């Protein structure tokens, strides 16, 4: 599993704050601290953990923190098509009821994309996750088109080869299978480009996942959408029909050290307050919203 570099802005006021951050991160498995800067109020880590796990660890110290950049340095020159993000449900995407979350995409190699996300408000159990052809939310999740299918193949799952045999799967600590498949080089995967398999929500309705995909390329998916289904995906279904309960447009996201803002120029909202405000709409500027 590829590692990713993640940059966080952390509101630190003294050396003790810095020590608290280093202490919590050093106790987290799979995290290497690259930088903790009190002057820049910045923390940089290299990790194989989902970004949400690292962010929650920092916030558990009592310090305010937000994620600023997501990147990697394996085989790819940093650029505008290396990292992308989609916000599902909430004020930005579309969704039914309380379902909302974020899915991030990072091209770590030419033939490998790291997919990292957290979705809340789900029913416990498995839910299909797909990239769709269109980024049209005018009709909610009904107008995002079919699964992205750049190779003209049938619907399938990330565990199928051309003979429809099960192949080797990897599992994370969050019970989410990856698409790192152990097969011979001549095998062609029979699945839509956008078939990402199933994610699993825990008893609290939260799904935290991190896996790699060999078909997805960030440059091919910006401007399209990603959606989560009400139930599990059935690879045996030729079309992959499902009820989509939350979706969002995939947009370019900041790479490492590409986001230096502290205050949003359009509305004056401070970096630390953004997580408590809607991303759009009149209530974003209204301090009473907090």
C-alpha positions in Angstrom: 0.0 0.0 0.0 1.4 3.4 -1.0 2.0 6.1 1.6 0.8 9.6 1.2 2.1 12.9 2.5 -0.5 15.1 4.2 -0.2 18.7 5.3 -2.3 20.0 8.1 -2.8 23.5 9.5 -2.8 23.3 13.3 -3.5 26.2 15.6 -0.5 25.9 17.9 0.4 28.7 20.3 3.5 27.4 22.2 6.0 24.7 22.5 3.7 22.5 24.6 1.2 22.5 21.7 4.0 21.2 19.4 4.9 18.5 21.9 1.2 17.4 22.2 1.0 17.0 18.4 4.2 15.0 18.2 3.2 12.8 21.1 -0.2 11.9 19.7 1.2 11.2 16.2 4.1 9.1 17.4 1.7 6.8 19.1 -0.3 6.3 15.9 0.7 3.2 13.9 1.7 3.9 10.3 2.5 7.6 10.7 5.9 9.2 10.3 6.1 12.9 11.3 8.0 14.9 8.7 7.5 18.4 10.1 5.9 20.2 13.1 6.4 24.0 12.7 5.1 26.3 15.4 6.0 29.3 13.3 4.1 28.1 10.2 1.4 26.4 12.3 1.9 23.4 10.0 2.2 19.7 10.5 3.4 17.3 7.7 3.2 13.5 8.0 3.8 10.6 5.8 1.3 7.8 6.4 -0.5 4.7 5.2 -3.5 5.5 7.4 -6.7 7.2 6.2 -6.4 11.0 6.5 -9.4 11.2 8.8 -7.6 9.0 11.4 -4.6 11.3 11.5 -6.8 14.5 11.6 -8.9 13.1 14.5 -5.7 12.2 16.4 -4.4 15.8 16.1 -7.8 17.3 17.1 -7.9 14.9 20.1 -5.2 17.1 21.6 -7.7 19.9 21.9 -6.0 21.9 19.0 -7.9 23.1 16.0 -6.7 21.5 12.8 -7.7 21.3 9.1 -6.2 19.4 6.2 -4.5 21.6 3.7 -2.7 19.4 1.2 -2.5 15.8 0.0 0.3 14.5 -2.1 3.0 11.9 -2.8 6.3 11.7 -4.5 6.4 8.2 -6.0 6.6 8.2 -9.8 4.5 11.3 -10.4 5.6 14.9 -10.9 3.4 17.2 -8.7 0.8 19.0 -10.9 -2.8 20.0 -11.3 -4.0 16.4 -12.1 -2.3 14.6 -9.2 -4.8 15.1 -6.4 -8.6 15.5 -6.4 -11.5 15.5 -3.9 -15.2 15.1 -3.8 -17.6 16.3 -1.1 -20.7 14.0 -0.8 -24.0 15.2 0.6 -24.1 18.2 2.9 -24.1 21.8 1.6 -21.9 21.0 -1.4 -22.9 17.6 -2.8 -26.3 15.9 -2.9 -27.6 13.3 -0.5 -30.5 11.7 1.3 -30.9 12.5 5.0 -27.7 12.7 7.1 -25.3 11.0 4.6 -22.3 13.1 3.9 -18.5 12.7 3.6 -15.4 13.3 1.6 -13.4 11.1 -0.9 -9.9 12.0 -1.9 -7.9 10.7 -4.9 -4.1 10.7 -5.2 -2.2 9.5 -8.2 0.9 7.8 -6.6 2.1 6.1 -9.8 1.0 6.1 -13.4 -1.0 2.9 -12.9 -2.1 3.4 -9.3 -4.5 5.8 -7.6 -4.9 6.0 -3.8 -8.5 6.5 -2.7 -9.1 7.7 0.8 -12.4 8.7 2.4 -14.8 8.9 5.2 -18.6 8.9 4.9 -21.0 9.4 7.8 -24.7 8.8 8.2 -24.8 5.4 6.5 -26.7 2.3 7.6 -24.3 -0.2 9.2 -23.0 -2.6 6.6 -21.7 -2.6 3.0 -22.4 0.1 0.5 -21.3 0.3 -3.2 -19.0 3.1 -4.2 -18.7 4.3 -7.8 -17.3 7.0 -10.0 -19.9 8.2 -12.5 -19.5 9.7 -16.0 -21.0 13.2 -15.3 -20.6 15.9 -12.8 -24.2 17.1 -13.3 -26.0 17.5 -9.9 -28.9 19.5 -11.4 -31.2 16.6 -10.7 -29.4 15.3 -7.6 -27.7 12.0 -7.9 -30.1 11.0 -10.7 -28.3 13.1 -13.3 -24.7 12.0 -12.8 -24.9 9.3 -15.5 -23.8 5.7 -15.5 -20.6 4.3 -14.0 -17.5 5.7 -15.7 -16.5 3.1 -18.3 -13.6 4.3 -20.3 -12.7 0.8 -21.6 -16.2 -0.3 -22.7 -16.3 -3.3 -20.3 -19.1 -4.8 -18.3 -19.9 -4.0 -14.7 -17.9 -5.9 -12.2 -15.9 -5.7 -9.0 -12.3 -5.1 -8.1 -11.9 -8.8 -7.3 -12.7 -10.2 -10.8 -10.4 -11.2 -13.6 -11.2 -12.0 -17.2 -12.2 -15.6 -16.4 -14.5 -14.3 -13.6 -12.3 -16.0 -10.9 -11.7 -14.5 -7.5 -8.2 -13.2 -7.1 -6.1 -12.1 -4.1 -7.5 -9.3 -2.0 -5.9 -7.1 0.6 -7.8 -5.9 3.6 -7.2 -2.8 5.7 -7.8 -2.6 9.5 -11.2 -1.0 8.6 -12.3 -4.1 6.7 -12.3 -2.3 3.3 -10.8 -4.4 0.5 -8.4 -2.8 -1.9 -7.9 -3.2 -5.6 -4.3 -4.2 -5.4 -4.8 -7.5 -7.2 -2.2 -10.3 -7.5 -2.6 -11.6 -11.1 -0.4 -12.1 -14.1 0.3 -9.2 -16.4 -1.8 -10.5 -19.3 -5.0 -10.5 -17.4 -7.5 -7.7 -18.2 -9.8 -6.7 -15.4 -13.5 -6.8 -16.5 -15.0 -4.0 -14.6 -16.1 -0.4 -15.2 -13.4 2.1 -14.6 -15.6 3.6 -11.9 -16.3 0.3 -10.1 -14.7 0.8 -6.7 -16.3 -2.1 -4.8 -17.9 -1.8 -1.4 -17.1 0.2 1.7 -18.3 -0.9 5.2 -20.0 1.4 7.7 -19.6 0.6 11.4 -22.4 0.5 14.0 -22.2 4.3 14.2 -22.8 4.7 10.4 -19.3 5.7 9.6 -17.2 4.2 6.8 -13.5 5.0 6.8 -11.6 3.5 3.9 -8.3 3.6 2.1 -7.4 1.5 -0.9 -5.6 1.5 -4.3 -7.0 1.2 -7.7 -5.1 0.3 -10.9 -7.7 1.6 -13.4 -8.5 5.1 -12.0 -6.4 8.0 -13.1 -7.0 11.4 -11.5 -6.7 13.2 -14.8 -9.6 11.2 -16.2 -12.0 11.8 -13.3 -11.8 15.5 -12.5 -15.2 17.1 -13.3 -17.1 13.8 -13.0 -18.7 12.5 -9.8 -18.5 9.8 -7.1 -21.6 8.3 -5.4 -22.3 5.9 -2.6 -25.2 3.4 -2.8 -27.9 2.5 -0.3 -26.8 -1.1 -0.3 -23.9 -3.3 -1.4 -22.7 -3.4 -5.0 -23.4 -6.7 -6.8 -20.6 -7.4 -9.3 -22.7 -10.0 -11.0 -25.2 -7.3 -12.2 -24.4 -6.3 -15.7 -25.4 -2.7 -15.3 -24.8 -2.1 -11.7 -28.2 -0.6 -11.0 -28.5 0.9 -7.5 -30.1 3.6 -5.4 -27.5 6.4 -4.9 -27.9 8.1 -1.5 -25.1 10.6 -1.7 -22.9 12.0 -4.4 -20.5 14.9 -5.2 -18.4 16.4 -8.0 -14.8 15.4 -8.2 -12.6 18.6 -8.3 -8.9 19.3 -8.3 -7.5 19.6 -4.8 -4.4 21.2 -3.3 -1.3 19.2 -3.3 1.5 19.6 -0.8 2.3 23.2 0.1 -0.1 24.5 -2.6 -2.6 26.0 -0.1 -1.2 28.9 1.9 -4.5 30.7 2.7 -5.5 31.7 6.2 -8.6 33.7 5.4 -10.9 33.0 2.5 -10.7 36.0 0.1 -14.3 35.7 -1.0 -16.1 35.9 2.4 -13.5 36.5 5.1 -14.1 33.2 6.9 -10.9 32.1 8.8 -9.3 28.8 8.1 -10.1 27.5 11.6 -13.8 28.3 11.3 -14.4 26.6 7.9 -15.2 23.2 9.2 -18.0 24.8 11.3 -19.6 26.7 8.3 -21.4 25.6 5.2 -19.2 25.6 2.2 -21.7 27.8 0.3 -24.8 29.9 0.8 -25.8 32.9 3.0 -25.3 31.1 6.3 -21.6 30.7 5.6 -21.0 34.4 6.5 -23.5 34.3 9.4 -21.6 33.9 12.7 -24.9 32.9 14.3 -24.6 29.7 12.3 -22.0 28.5 14.7 
